[in-house]
């Protein structure tokens, strides 16, 4: 559910800011970088999950640093391929991180207790997540088939 909010925020900001990309490869707005925003949403979520699962120790810090480095590299590729400016990627990464932190905070503050205590809440959230991911998968497959 946090990824949905993250994606909607990115789409809304792209329309509002309407900043051009550095090259003529694509005509849609480039600010913020949706890829960097999604990547860093996942990076922060993954690092948080690792720290909760393993605790804070040398191994978890190494895993967390590796996750961060991979995310930074994948985001930097958007700049190196001239699909975004460094500012567009930085803003995307910052927004994605902030969305992830916000979602984790909201989850722990409001949802976790209801999730653990109610089978109905669990079923609704799991069904909603499954529906979202199946829809996303079908959209990606359809888009891929239309291109090829």
Buried (B, 14 or more C-beta within 10 A) or exposed (E): EBBEBBBEBBEEBBEEEEBBBBEEEEEEBBBBBBBBBBBBBBBBBBBBEBBEEEEEEEEBBEBBEEBBEBBBEBBBBBBEEEBBBEBBBBBBBBBBBBBBBEBBEBEEEEBEEEBEEEEEBEEEBEEEEEEEEEEEEEEEEEEEEEEE
